[in-house]
Each structure stands twice: as structure tokens, then as C-alpha cells.
């Protein structure tokens, strides 16, 4: 009988829980994360990723880098920060095929402007950002292209560099270096 009481106490012990943020519906990459779309839920601690976010962790609006299936815990790797106050988002034309895995939200890109006089280079670093309603398919090894016109890539760059980037686009002297 004592052994049965010991086992009963062991099995009735409550499993540790952790409060995390989840979405009731599946959200695509690029979707804005609004506090109203997320709900706090207690889940078994052993089933929650280490970088899962609690309600207190989501301070400001952000976007998703990757899809968030309904009921799955929101993690830091899902998030893509919005542009900083001193940055601007510019639409850059992609005239060549680029592997889709290189142009996902949150990835760094180096913009290289080749000046017509003397061939010097200006290098500007930016971050690929989503626009509301924009999606990114990172599931396959496909190429990001547009059959009849250039595909657009939305990149957040420092405000001070916007004139250089716009001039480079206008003169068709802008090259890209994508980082894995």
C-alpha cells in the first residue's frame, strides 16, 4: 500500500508549464505580428522551444520571417524587426535569377554601387523586409524571378544612403551580395 501511495504522488505531480505566445490561425511569412492576433497559452515546459516568446517579450510590432502554424509557439527566429527610425525601405529591382533561400525576410544584403567615373565602389548594407501582405516561399529550392519584368526586393537601408541607392538604380549600376 505504501508503494502505491508513493507512485500515486509521483504520477499526480503537476508537470511544469510555461506561458508562451501562439496564434490561433496559421500566419504566412511577412505577416505583421500584432498583439491582438496572438494569445498566451500555458504549454508543458518540455514541449516549448528555448527561444519561445512570452507575452512580456513582444514589445513592438514585427513581421514573421517564417510561417507560424496555428497553435505553435512563437520563437525569436520567427521574427523580423521593422526598419529602424533612421532607415527607409526601398524597392530594388532583381533582374537576374536569385535562389529564393537568399532573399528571405531578415537576411542581410550588400548593395554595391559602381560609379561611372573611375569605377569606384560604394557599399551599403541593408536588410530584406516584408511589406504587409507580402509572402516569401522559403520551403523549396526555387529561384526568385519574374518572367516579364524585374522582381522587386524590399530592403531597409540607412536614410543617409537613399540618394546613392536611387541613383544606382536609375543608372542601372547596382549589384547585390546576399549573405547566408
N, C-alpha and C positions, 0 to 999 in steps of 0.2 A: 504494500500500500504506500509506503514512504517513497518507493521508487516511482510509482505512478504520480504522486504529488510533485516530485522533482521534475519529471518530464512535462507535466501539465504547466508548471510555472515557466519552464523553458519555452514551450510552444506558444504560450499566451503572451510572451513578452512582445511588446509593440516594436515593429521594425522602424528604424529612424526614417523620418520623412524630410523632404526638402522642398521649399516653395520656389517654383520656377514659373517663367512666362511661357505660355503656349498660345497658339492661335486656334480658334475653333474651325477655321476653314484653311485650305491649302493656299499658300501665298507664293506667287511666282518671283523669280529673281527681278530685282528692280522695283518691287512693290515698296511703297513707303511704310515704315513701321510706326504706326500711331498707337498711343497708349490705349485708345478705345477699341482697337482691333485685337488686343492681347488680353489674356486672362491669367490670373495667378492660379496655380494648381499645385496641390501637395502630391508629390510622387515619391516612391521609395528611393532613398538616397543612393542605393547601389545601382539604380537604373538611370541616374541622371549624369550626363557628361560633366566633367570637372569645370568646363568653362560656360556652363549654363547660366543664364541671367535670372536674377530675382527681380521682383517689381522695383526695388530700390536702385537697381543697376542701370535702368533705362532712363537716362537723364534728358535726352533731347531726341528729336526725330532723326531717324536714319533710314537707310534703304537696305534691302536684302541683297547680298552677293549671290546666294544660292537659294534654291526653293526651300520653303518651310512647309512640310506636310502637316496637315491638321493633327493637333494633339501632340506633336513633337516639341521637345524643349528648345527654346530659342537659345543659341550659343553665340559667343563673341565672333566666331568665324562666319556666322551668317551675316554680320553687319558690315555696311559700307557707310562711312561717315559722309555727311553732306559737305559741300565745299565750305572752307573757312571764310570768314568775313573779308579777308584780303585776297580772295580768289574769285575768278569768273569762269563760267562754263562756256566753252566754245565748241561748235560743231566742226569736226575735222573730216574732210573727205578721205576715204580709203579707196585708192584707185587700183590697188593690187590685192590679190588674194592673201588673206592673213588667217592662220589657224585660229579657230574660234576660242581655243583654250588660252590664247594670249590676250584676247580683248574682253575679258570678263570684268565685271564691276569691282572696283577697288584695286585693280592692278596698276602698277606704275608704268608710265610711258615717257620716253625721252623724245622731245621734238627737236629736230636738227634743221636749222635754217642755214642754207648755203647762200651767202651773199653773192650777187652777180659781180661785184668788183673785188678782185683779189682772191676769191674762193674761200674766205674765212668762214668759220662755223660759229653759230650761236646755238647753245644747247639750253633747252628749257625743260624742266621736269614737270610732269602733270600726273593726274590720277584719273582713270576712267570712271565716270559716274553715270548712273542711270537717270533717266528722266521719268516722271510719273507715267505709268502705263507701259514703259519700255521693258522688254524682257530680253534675256540672254540664255541661249541654249548651250550649257556647258557640259551636256551629257555625252555628246558624240565628238568624233574626231573631225568634224566638218570644217569647212572654210567659210569665213565671213565674206560674202561678196554680194554685189547687186548686178544682175545680168545686163541692164541697160544704162544704169547710171551709177555713180560712185556711192558706196555705202557711207553712212555717217557714223562717226565715233564721237561721243560726247566726252570731253576732257576738261577737268578743272585745272586751271593754270593760275599762277600769281598774277594779280591785276596789272602789275607793272610790265609784264611781258605780253599783254594782249596786243598792243600795236605791232610788235615784231611778228607774232603768230599770224595776225591778219594779213600783214604784208607778205609773209612767206606763202600763205595760201593763195593770195591774189597773183603772185608771181610764179606759182607752181614750183616753189623751191623748198618744200617742206618734206623732210624724211622722218621716219619713225623708228625708234628702237624700243621693242617691248621686252619687259622683264618677266621672267617666270615666277 
